[in-house]
Amino acid sequence: MKIFSSPVVLFLIAFSMMGCKGNYDEKSFNGDIVYIQNDVPEDKAIGVPVELKALYLGSAITVQDSILVCWTPKDPNVFFHVYNLKTGELCGKFCHKGRGPEETVATAPIFQIYKENGAMKALVNFHNERKIMHWNITESIRQQRSVFEGMTPRYDKSVKYKEIFWLNPGEVIGYVSSEPLTFVHDSATLPYLIKCAAKTGKPVVSYDLFAGTLEWERKREQSPLPDDYYYSMNCISPDRSKIAMGMAMLAQINVLDLETGRQTGYRLKGMPGFEIFRKNLDDAKVYFTQVQADDSHIYALYSDKKYGSGWGAQDLLYIFNWNGELVRKVRLANGVKYISVGNPGILYTLDDNEEYVYKYNLFPFI
């Protein structure tokens, strides 16, 4: 067999390979992909321990101003403990476990605390009851009981929301993650976002983030499987105009403009794209494991470890602006399991053992 190795042939081969790589991005992602520099120097930050009078902090935290809400699935009676960050005092325990009218047997952390008419509020996902409860945190603390001001029914009972956000008095938005289509997990649905009417739960608009199919290219019997491929952690901007999504299996932050529906993926330069899901994933990595945001920045915990071990506590934080530019890399003094932004530039972290909360002032001179 004669092998041709002329410059023209080599160029055509390289060009075709580049084209195939680009096509995977174009066929899989509904939006533009922008490559960003990953050469920002790394600096260090030391957190201040937050003193809380607590026996158990919980598995996730959400902060707004001086209020800390802990998700406490191990508590036999309630799902949330609320603390005053200034005094460390417990403000109350809310959202009782059970099967009563305002109780649930399963819920998730809250992903957003918003302000309305001077009160701090949040959406609580009652999974089994297939509804979203509107929780008034301020009134709950004042009355020392769980105060719910209404609910949003799940219009399609088969749809599960991984995260939910309050947009305005008339609308909520939910993130629907991938679900396996077969018992062997060889294919999965595509994740998407859906905006719904707050009173009826009726869909208003659906945001199709991805295209194509999620399935095995090569048979696998261990994670990552197709329903893992496009997994992301998501947050909403404080002005509720954008959603930021940190992808776990790609070094990519996606930003969706909720008004225009335009999505942009910001990928670290030199990192692989959607073509990896057509290859052997035995050496797959985890990239972004937690994402939070304020008006100016997106804060993302970065792993860069193998998939099987990359989900533990991380100590490297990537900070982007909303244009996708990498502003800072910060090596945190403590390993982090969960993060929350209480005020601009102020990051609260929960350690891997769920015992300590630290406060980081990431922009002290701004």
DRENVEX-640016 format. One record per residue: residue in one letter; x, y, z of N, C-alpha, C in turn. Coordinates in steps of 0.02 Angstrom, whole numbers, padded with zeros to 5 digits, always signed. Atoms other than C-alpha are relative to their C-alpha. Example, Ala and Ser with C-alpha at 12.3 -4.5 7.8 and 13.67 -1.06 7.14 Angstrom:
a+00045-00059+00000+00615-00225+00390+00045+00060+00000/s-00042-00059-00003+00684-00053+00357-00039+00055+00037/
END
This chain:
m+00042-00060+00000+00000+00000+00000+00044+00062+00000/k-00039-00061+00004+00066+00170-00047-00033+00053+00044/i+00026-00051-00046+00046+00307+00085+00021+00068-00025/f-00014-00067+00023+00032+00486+00024+00011+00046+00060/s-00015-00044-00056+00109+00615+00139+00018+00071-00023/s-00014-00068+00025+00113+00773+00034-00031+00051+00047/p+00027-00053-00043+00081+00939+00125-00074+00013-00012/v+00070-00012+00016-00085+00959+00034-00044-00052+00033/v+00039+00054-00029-00148+00789+00090-00003+00007+00076/l-00002-00008-00072-00091+00818+00268-00044+00057+00023/f+00042-00057-00017-00177+00986+00269-00074-00018-00003/l+00070+00020+00007-00340+00911+00206-00022-00046+00057/i+00016+00045-00055-00333+00775+00338-00010+00040+00065/a+00005-00040-00061-00300+00900+00477-00062+00043-00001/f+00059-00043+00006-00436+01015+00411-00063-00039+00013/s+00060+00040-00009-00562+00874+00405-00009-00019+00073/m+00005+00018-00071-00519+00824+00583-00024+00061+00041/m+00022-00061-00034-00541+01004+00641-00074+00011-00012/g+00071-00010+00016-00707+01012+00551-00044-00047+00038/c+00040+00048-00038-00768+00853+00635-00006+00021+00072/k+00001-00021-00070-00720+00920+00805-00049+00057+00009/g+00046-00056-00004-00813+01082+00772-00071-00022-00008/n+00068+00022+00012-00964+00989+00709-00032-00029+00062/y+00028+00028-00062-00986+00898+00875-00026+00056+00044/d+00024-00058-00038-00999+01067+00961-00063+00029-00031/e+00056-00031+00035-01117+01136+00830-00063-00043+00002/k+00057+00045+00000-01227+00982+00828-00028-00012+00070/s+00020+00017-00068-01236+00967+01017-00023+00059+00041/f+00011-00059-00043-01242+01144+01088-00040+00053-00037/n+00042-00052+00030-01379+01270+01050+00024+00069+00022/g-00028-00065-00017-01274+01426+01057+00070+00006-00026/d-00069-00012+00020-01105+01501+01022+00047-00024+00054/i-00052+00020-00046-00947+01435+01102+00059+00048-00008/v-00056-00048-00001-00812+01561+01149+00056-00030+00042/y-00057+00026-00037-00638+01505+01201+00032+00056+00040/i-00027-00051-00043-00565+01599+01348+00068-00022+00027/q-00068+00014-00024-00387+01611+01411-00003-00027+00071/n-00004+00031-00066-00341+01504+01560+00068+00015+00033/d-00068-00016-00023-00178+01594+01600+00000+00052+00055/v+00003-00047-00056-00237+01703+01744+00040-00028+00058/p-00040+00026-00057-00112+01688+01889-00045-00017+00059/e+00038+00023-00058-00174+01598+02044+00022+00038+00063/d-00017-00029-00065-00183+01688+02211-00036-00038+00055/k+00026+00037-00057-00232+01634+02385-00047+00044+00042/a+00046-00036-00044-00372+01681+02505-00010-00041+00064/i+00012+00032-00064-00398+01642+02689-00069+00019+00025/g+00068-00013-00025-00574+01624+02755-00002+00011+00075/v+00012-00012-00071-00639+01682+02921-00053-00048+00024/p+00052+00046-00025-00732+01549+03022-00061+00037+00024/v+00064-00029-00022-00915+01589+03050-00023-00039+00061/e+00020+00033-00062-00964+01552+03229-00076-00008+00001/l+00072+00016-00002-01134+01466+03233-00013-00045+00060/k+00018+00041-00057-01220+01394+03385-00043-00058-00025/a+00036+00054+00034-01264+01233+03295+00032-00066+00016/l-00025+00069-00009-01249+01048+03329+00012-00033-00067/y-00006+00028+00067-01271+01007+03145-00016+00054-00051/l+00009-00054+00048-01251+01126+02999-00043-00021-00059/g+00037+00021+00059-01326+01023+02859+00045-00015-00058/s-00038+00022+00058-01273+00969+02686+00007+00053-00055/a-00005-00054+00049-01294+01133+02589-00019+00065+00035/i+00014-00065-00030-01301+01319+02628-00022+00049-00054/t+00020-00055+00042-01386+01471+02553-00002+00063+00043/v-00008-00061-00040-01348+01648+02612-00031+00059-00036/q+00024-00065+00024-01434+01816+02592+00007+00049+00057/d-00014-00050-00052-01373+01967+02689+00026-00035+00063/s-00024+00030-00063-01359+01906+02870-00036-00065+00017/i+00038+00061-00011-01468+01751+02851+00034-00059-00035/l-00028+00061+00028-01396+01577+02826-00053-00055+00006/v+00048+00056+00001-01514+01436+02775+00039-00064-00015/c-00033+00065+00008-01448+01259+02797-00051-00054-00017/w+00041+00058+00018-01525+01109+02711+00022-00058+00044/t-00017+00049-00052-01534+00974+02845-00038-00066-00010/p+00036+00063+00012-01590+00807+02772+00007-00051+00056/k-00009+00048-00054-01522+00714+02924-00042+00016+00062/d+00045-00017-00056-01635+00807+03045-00063-00041-00006/p+00059+00043+00007-01779+00687+03084-00066+00038-00007/n+00063-00037-00003-01907+00827+03094-00009+00053-00054/v+00007-00056+00047-01869+00971+02975+00056-00002-00052/f-00048-00001+00054-01775+01009+02815+00046+00061+00001/f-00041-00061+00001-01706+01184+02851+00010+00028+00070/h-00018-00039-00059-01615+01269+02994+00022+00069-00024/v-00017-00069+00020-01599+01459+02984+00040+00033+00057/y-00043-00032-00049-01460+01556+03072+00010+00074-00016/n-00019-00070+00007-01417+01738+03102+00076+00002-00003/l-00073+00001+00008-01240+01763+03035+00035+00050+00045/k-00031-00050-00044-01209+01914+03145+00008-00025+00071/t-00002+00023-00070-01249+01829+03310+00016-00074+00007/g-00009+00072-00003-01231+01646+03265-00059-00038+00029/e+00058+00031-00032-01401+01613+03344-00043-00036-00051/l+00049+00036+00040-01524+01487+03275-00065+00040-00001/c+00063-00038+00007-01675+01582+03207-00061-00044-00002/g+00057+00045+00002-01784+01429+03187+00013-00060-00045/k-00002+00061+00042-01813+01259+03107-00066-00005-00036/f+00061-00007+00041-01937+01250+02963-00005-00055-00052/c+00018+00049+00051-02019+01143+02830+00002-00071+00029/h+00004+00064-00036-02075+00991+02929-00005-00059-00048/k+00004+00062+00038-02054+00815+02866-00064-00037+00018/g+00062+00037-00012-02213+00715+02845-00045+00002-00060/r+00049+00003+00055-02369+00696+02740-00060+00045+00012/g+00053-00048-00013-02473+00840+02807-00006+00050-00057/p+00014-00048+00054-02541+00985+02702+00061+00043-00019/e-00059-00042+00015-02380+01089+02716+00064-00036+00021/e-00058+00041-00016-02258+00946+02745+00021-00039-00063/t-00024+00039+00057-02152+00842+02627+00047-00054+00026/v-00045+00054-00018-02053+00682+02631+00067+00006-00038/a-00062-00008+00038-01921+00742+02507+00004+00070-00030/t-00013-00065+00032-01849+00909+02458+00075+00008-00010/a-00070-00013+00017-01685+00984+02398+00021+00066+00033/p-00020-00066-00024-01580+01134+02450-00038+00055-00037/i+00026-00058+00037-01647+01305+02405+00058+00031-00038/f-00053-00024+00044-01549+01385+02264+00001+00075-00008/q+00006-00072+00008-01601+01565+02281-00041+00028+00058/i+00041-00038-00047-01659+01684+02418-00011+00068-00032/y+00017-00064+00033-01748+01834+02345-00039+00044+00049/k+00035-00048-00042-01823+01990+02421-00062+00025-00035/e+00063-00025+00027-02002+02044+02398-00039+00035+00055/n+00036-00040-00049-02093+02182+02491+00035+00000+00069/g-00039-00003-00061-01954+02189+02619+00013-00066+00034/a-00008+00066-00030-01960+02002+02657+00047-00043-00041/m-00041+00049+00034-01836+01866+02615-00040-00064-00012/k+00041+00057+00020-01915+01721+02522+00040-00050-00040/a-00032+00052+00039-01871+01559+02434-00052-00049-00026/l+00042+00053+00027-01947+01420+02330+00025-00067+00028/v-00017+00066-00027-01952+01247+02408-00034-00053-00043/n+00025+00051+00045-01971+01097+02295-00026-00060+00040/f+00030+00059-00031-02093+00969+02368-00003-00055-00053/h-00008+00046+00055-02037+00826+02257-00059-00049-00006/n+00052+00052+00003-02161+00688+02301-00069+00029-00009/e+00066-00032+00006-02308+00808+02314-00007+00037-00066/r+00001-00029+00067-02262+00877+02142-00024+00073+00000/k+00018-00071-00003-02273+01060+02190+00059+00039+00028/i-00051-00046-00024-02164+01210+02228-00033+00047+00050/m+00028-00042-00052-02200+01299+02391+00037+00067+00004/h-00028-00067-00005-02173+01487+02411+00010+00016+00074/w-00017-00005-00071-02083+01506+02578+00019+00072+00018/n-00018-00066-00027-02080+01673+02671+00045-00011+00060/i-00048+00013-00054-01922+01656+02775-00007+00051+00056/t+00005-00053-00051-01941+01823+02863-00060-00011+00046/e+00059+00012-00041-02118+01785+02923+00005-00065+00040/s-00010+00062-00036-02069+01609+02971+00041+00011+00063/i-00041-00016-00060-01935+01676+03087-00041+00039+00050/r+00039-00041-00046-02054+01805+03160-00054-00040+00036/q+00054+00039-00030-02196+01681+03189+00023-00066+00029/q-00027+00064-00024-02083+01532+03229-00041-00060-00023/r+00033+00056+00033-02176+01420+03110+00011+00007-00075/s-00010-00003+00072-02163+01377+02925-00057+00038-00033/v+00051-00042+00032-02255+01513+02829+00008-00006-00076/f+00002+00006+00073-02297+01470+02648-00056+00044-00027/e+00047-00049+00026-02384+01602+02543-00034-00022-00064/g+00031+00025+00061-02439+01495+02399+00041-00058-00027/m-00035+00056+00030-02382+01357+02283-00008+00002-00075/t+00003+00010+00072-02345+01318+02102-00004-00074-00014/p+00005+00072+00015-02409+01148+02044+00047-00019-00057/r-00039+00025+00055-02300+01042+01933-00048-00020-00055/y+00050+00008+00053-02399+01053+01772+00006-00069-00033/d-00013+00067+00026-02320+00897+01698+00027-00042+00058/k-00018+00038-00060-02315+00771+01841+00062-00043-00010/s-00058+00043+00013-02179+00669+01757+00065+00038-00001/v-00061-00040+00004-02056+00814+01748+00026+00016+00070/k-00031-00014-00065-01934+00835+01892+00047+00060-00008/y-00043-00059+00001-01851+01001+01929+00060-00011+00046/k-00061+00006-00041-01670+00990+01989+00010+00065+00039/e-00006-00065-00032-01663+01177+02027-00059+00043-00021/i+00055-00045+00014-01798+01310+02035+00019+00070+00021/f-00015-00069-00014-01787+01499+02031-00063+00043-00009/w+00055-00049+00004-01909+01643+02058+00021+00055-00047/l-00016-00053+00048-01914+01763+01911-00034+00065+00018/n+00040-00059-00017-02053+01885+01959-00066-00024+00030/p+00062+00024-00031-02225+01881+02040-00043-00047-00043/g+00042+00042+00043-02294+01789+01890+00032-00062-00028/e-00034+00054+00033-02161+01665+01839+00055-00032+00043/v-00057+00036-00029-02040+01533+01902+00035-00036-00058/i-00037+00038+00051-01906+01439+01806+00032-00060+00032/g-00028+00062-00026-01849+01260+01830+00050-00030-00049/y-00049+00036+00040-01699+01162+01769-00018-00074+00002/v+00017+00070+00006-01744+00988+01708+00062-00037-00024/s-00062+00034+00017-01592+00875+01709-00013-00063-00042/s+00005+00061+00041-01557+00722+01601-00028-00058+00042/e+00026+00061-00031-01652+00563+01642+00013-00059-00046/p-00012+00059+00042-01607+00388+01582-00065-00023-00033/l+00058+00024+00038-01723+00318+01449-00009-00075+00005/t+00004+00073-00006-01686+00135+01485+00029-00021+00067/f-00025+00025-00063-01646+00027+01635+00076-00006+00001/v-00073+00008+00002-01466+00004+01577+00035+00067-00012/h-00028-00067+00006-01441+00193+01558+00042+00010-00064/d-00039-00007+00061-01379+00178+01379-00022+00060-00041/s+00022-00062+00033-01475+00335+01326-00037+00042+00051/a+00030-00046-00049-01548+00488+01410-00032+00058-00036/t+00032-00061+00026-01655+00641+01386+00049+00058+00003/l-00041-00060-00002-01578+00811+01353-00024+00046+00056/p+00022-00048-00051-01579+00936+01497-00025+00064-00032/y+00026-00063+00026-01674+01099+01474-00026+00042+00058/l+00031-00046-00048-01745+01250+01565-00071+00015-00023/i+00069-00015+00018-01930+01289+01571-00027+00056+00046/k+00032-00055-00037-02018+01450+01622-00074-00016+00006/c+00069+00019-00013-02188+01423+01702-00037+00057+00035/a+00042-00047-00037-02333+01527+01766+00001-00019+00074/a-00008+00014-00072-02314+01544+01955-00063-00029+00031/k+00062+00023-00031-02498+01512+01994-00021-00069-00025/t+00026+00062+00029-02538+01369+01876+00054-00052-00016/g-00053+00045+00020-02369+01294+01835+00002-00013-00075/k+00004+00011+00072-02416+01301+01651+00061+00028-00035/p-00060-00023+00034-02264+01313+01536-00012+00063-00041/v+00002-00062+00039-02231+01483+01460+00048-00005-00058/v-00050+00010+00053-02072+01447+01363+00051-00051+00023/s-00051+00050-00015-01945+01307+01354+00065+00022-00034/y-00065-00016+00027-01759+01338+01329+00037-00065-00015/d-00034+00061+00021-01681+01197+01230+00075+00014-00003/l-00071-00017-00008-01499+01205+01284+00045-00042-00045/f-00042+00046+00038-01434+01057+01185-00042-00032-00056/a+00033+00033+00055-01474+00959+01027+00030-00070-00008/g-00026+00067+00013-01447+00784+00959-00027-00051+00049/t+00020+00054-00045-01453+00628+01066+00054-00012+00052/l-00047+00021-00052-01373+00567+01226-00004-00076+00003/e+00000+00073+00000-01324+00385+01207+00072-00025+00000/w-00066+00031+00003-01180+00264+01217+00027+00002-00071/e-00035+00011+00063-01058+00279+01075+00038-00066+00004/r-00032+00064-00015-00961+00137+01155-00030-00026+00065/k+00036+00028-00057-01042+00022+01279+00038+00009+00065/r-00029-00010-00066-01009+00066+01462-00047-00028+00052/e+00041+00026-00055-01068-00008+01625+00014+00036+00065/q-00014-00039-00059-01006+00124+01745-00001+00074-00019/s+00002-00072+00012-01017+00313+01764+00068+00023-00026/p+00058-00039+00022-01008+00427+01673-00040-00034-00055/l+00047+00027+00048-01160+00371+01577-00037+00058-00034/p+00030-00055+00037-01266+00472+01454-00037+00052+00042/d+00035-00049-00041-01372+00552+01591+00048+00042+00043/d-00051-00040-00034-01208+00617+01667+00033+00051-00046/y-00042-00037+00046-01136+00694+01509-00008+00076+00006/y+00012-00072+00001-01218+00866+01514-00019+00027+00069/y+00017-00022-00068-01238+00878+01703+00032+00068+00015/s-00026-00065-00019-01218+01054+01770-00030+00022+00066/m+00025-00036-00058-01237+01156+01928-00017+00070-00023/n+00027-00061+00030-01338+01313+01897-00020+00052+00052/c+00022-00054-00044-01377+01482+01973-00029+00055-00042/i+00031-00056+00034-01474+01639+01929+00033+00064+00022/s-00029-00065-00018-01407+01816+01924-00047+00036+00047/p+00044-00035-00048-01472+01930+02063-00055+00041-00033/d+00053-00038+00034-01567+02035+01936-00048-00046-00039/r+00043+00052+00029-01646+01872+01872-00007+00004-00075/s+00001-00007+00072-01601+01906+01692+00039-00056-00035/k-00043+00050+00031-01475+01765+01663+00007-00061+00046/i-00017+00062-00035-01439+01585+01713+00071-00019-00019/a-00068+00025+00011-01259+01526+01734+00002-00074+00016/m-00003+00072-00007-01224+01341+01712+00072-00024-00006/g-00068+00027+00001-01059+01260+01759-00002-00074-00016/m+00003+00069+00021-01037+01097+01665+00052-00042+00036/a-00045+00044-00037-00960+00951+01757+00050-00035-00045/m-00043+00041+00042-00887+00854+01611+00035+00040-00055/l-00036-00045+00045-00831+01003+01506+00023+00060+00040/a-00025-00060-00034-00725+01150+01564-00033+00061-00031/q+00041-00048+00036-00865+01263+01508-00054+00028+00046/i+00054-00035-00034-00980+01393+01587-00048+00025-00052/n+00051-00023+00047-01143+01422+01493-00041+00055+00032/v+00041-00055-00024-01238+01585+01511-00059+00009-00047/l+00062-00007+00038-01419+01596+01455-00034+00066+00017/d+00038-00061-00008-01504+01764+01430-00074-00018-00002/l+00069+00023-00004-01683+01732+01487-00048+00042-00043/e+00043-00042+00041-01754+01877+01387+00004-00020-00074/t-00010+00014+00071-01679+01835+01217+00003-00075-00015/g-00008+00071+00011-01654+01648+01242+00068-00018-00029/r-00067+00012+00029-01475+01667+01177+00046-00031+00052/q-00045+00036-00046-01349+01548+01255+00071+00003-00028/t-00070+00000+00018-01160+01564+01253+00039-00045+00047/g-00043+00043-00040-01036+01434+01311+00070+00028+00002/y-00067-00026-00008-00871+01498+01381+00045-00058+00022/r-00041+00060-00013-00742+01358+01370+00073+00020+00010/l-00071-00013-00010-00566+01361+01439+00040-00024-00061/k-00038+00014+00061-00446+01367+01293+00043-00062+00009/g-00040+00060-00001-00363+01202+01252-00035-00060+00030/m+00038+00055-00030-00496+01098+01339-00045-00034-00052/p+00041+00036+00049-00597+00963+01248-00071+00025-00002/g+00069-00019+00009-00771+00991+01181-00045-00061-00001/f+00051+00052-00001-00923+00884+01147+00023-00065-00035/e-00025+00061+00032-00819+00761+01045+00020-00053+00051/i-00022+00051-00049-00765+00677+01208-00054-00052+00013/f+00055+00048-00013-00937+00596+01222-00006-00052-00055/r-00003+00051+00052-00896+00497+01066+00062-00045+00008/k-00062+00036-00011-00738+00425+01143-00006-00044+00063/n-00004+00038-00062-00685+00308+01282+00006+00048+00059/l+00004-00048-00055-00729+00398+01444+00032-00026+00064/d-00032+00028-00060-00622+00294+01562+00044+00052+00035/d-00042-00052-00029-00510+00446+01588-00036+00067+00004/a+00038-00063-00003-00650+00575+01594+00014+00036+00066/k-00012-00042-00059-00629+00720+01715-00063+00037+00021/v+00051-00046-00026-00740+00828+01823+00030+00069+00000/y-00025-00069+00002-00723+01015+01799-00035+00045+00051/f+00033-00047-00046-00851+01131+01880-00051-00038+00042/t+00042+00038-00046-00937+01061+02035-00051+00043+00038/q+00046-00046-00032-01022+01216+02110+00003+00067-00036/v+00002-00065+00032-01078+01382+02036-00046+00046+00039/q+00040-00053-00030-01141+01542+02118+00016+00066-00035/a-00011-00062+00036-01154+01722+02059-00025+00060+00040/d+00028-00064-00022-01177+01904+02106-00010+00043-00063/d+00014-00043+00058-01211+02054+01993+00058+00003-00048/s-00059-00010+00042-01033+02060+01927+00036-00063-00019/h-00043+00058+00009-00959+01887+01940-00037-00067+00007/i+00021+00070-00007-00987+01700+01923+00057-00036+00036/y-00050+00034-00041-00897+01594+02054-00009-00076-00010/a+00006+00071+00017-00859+01414+02006+00056-00041+00032/l-00051+00046-00027-00770+01276+02104+00026-00044-00057/y-00032+00036+00056-00646+01189+01989+00035-00061+00026/s-00028+00064-00023-00596+01007+02007+00060-00022-00043/d-00052+00025+00045-00496+00946+01855+00030-00066+00023/k-00021+00066-00023-00488+00772+01931-00041-00054-00035/k+00035+00055+00033-00541+00602+01867-00072-00006+00026/y+00071+00000-00016-00729+00574+01865-00016-00037+00064/g+00017+00038-00059-00731+00443+02000+00018+00033+00066/s-00024-00031-00062-00637+00549+02128-00008+00076+00000/g+00000-00073+00007-00671+00726+02068-00057+00037+00032/w+00060-00032-00028-00831+00759+02164+00007+00021+00073/g-00010-00018-00071-00757+00786+02337+00011+00074+00009/a-00013-00070-00015-00707+00948+02420+00054+00028-00047/q-00048-00034+00043-00616+01072+02307+00025+00063+00034/d-00026-00062-00030-00505+01219+02351+00020+00052-00053/l-00017-00048+00053-00484+01305+02182-00064+00031-00027/l+00058-00037+00022-00609+01440+02135+00017+00041-00062/y-00005-00041+00060-00627+01513+01960-00053+00055+00004/i+00046-00056-00001-00705+01686+01951-00004+00031-00070/f+00012-00028+00066-00780+01745+01786-00044+00062+00007/n+00053-00051+00005-00872+01904+01739-00055-00027-00044/w+00058+00025+00036-01039+01890+01652+00012-00001-00076/n-00019+00005+00070-00951+01911+01483+00043-00062-00012/g-00037+00063+00008-00864+01745+01515+00074+00006+00009/e-00072-00008-00009-00691+01818+01547+00022-00025+00068/l-00027+00024-00063-00587+01732+01680+00036+00058+00035/v-00026-00057-00036-00551+01867+01809+00054-00020+00050/r-00046+00022-00051-00464+01772+01948-00003-00075+00009/k-00001+00067-00028-00411+01601+02009+00022+00007+00073/v-00014-00008-00071-00414+01587+02198+00007-00069+00032/r-00010+00061-00038-00341+01447+02301-00025+00013+00071/l+00030-00010-00065-00451+01437+02455+00039-00038+00054/a-00039+00031-00054-00372+01396+02623-00031-00065+00025/n+00036+00059-00024-00504+01263+02658-00034-00036-00057/g+00037+00038+00049-00576+01122+02555-00075+00015+00005/v+00069-00024+00003-00753+01165+02500-00046-00052-00031/k+00051+00044+00028-00907+01057+02473-00055+00040-00033/y+00058-00039+00024-01038+01193+02447+00016+00073+00009/i-00012-00072-00004-01034+01381+02414-00064+00039-00008/s+00056-00046+00009-01153+01528+02423+00027+00071+00003/v-00019-00070+00001-01137+01714+02386-00055+00039+00036/g+00049-00037-00039-01223+01823+02517-00006+00072-00022/n-00004-00068+00025-01169+01995+02457+00054+00002-00053/p-00051-00002+00053-01062+02051+02309+00070-00011+00026/g-00069+00014-00017-00889+01976+02324+00009-00039+00065/i-00005+00035-00063-00929+01886+02487-00023-00073-00010/l+00014+00071+00011-00919+01696+02474-00002-00036+00066/y+00004+00044-00058-00977+01576+02609+00010-00072-00023/t-00015+00069+00019-00914+01397+02604-00017-00048+00057/l+00012+00054-00047-00963+01235+02689+00052-00054-00013/d-00053+00048+00008-00824+01111+02721-00027-00070-00015/d+00020+00067+00022-00826+00930+02665-00031-00042+00055/n+00028+00037-00057-00867+00865+02839-00065+00030+00027/e+00063-00033-00020-01018+00982+02854+00003+00024+00073/e-00010-00022-00068-00947+01054+03015+00015+00075+00007/y-00022-00069-00005-00881+01228+02974-00021+00041-00060/v+00014-00049+00052-00935+01380+02875+00055+00053+00004/y-00050-00053+00004-00803+01504+02815-00025+00057-00044/k+00018-00060+00038-00824+01680+02749+00062+00027-00035/y-00055-00027+00040-00711+01742+02608-00021+00067-00031/n+00009-00064+00035-00701+01925+02555+00046+00000-00059/l-00041+00012+00059-00641+01901+02377+00020+00065-00035/f-00017-00064+00030-00639+02084+02324+00000+00054+00054/p+00001-00045-00059-00591+02180+02482+00011+00073-00017/f-00017-00070+00015-00535+02337+02390-00048+00031-00051/i+00049-00027+00047-00687+02361+02280-00061+00025+00037/
END
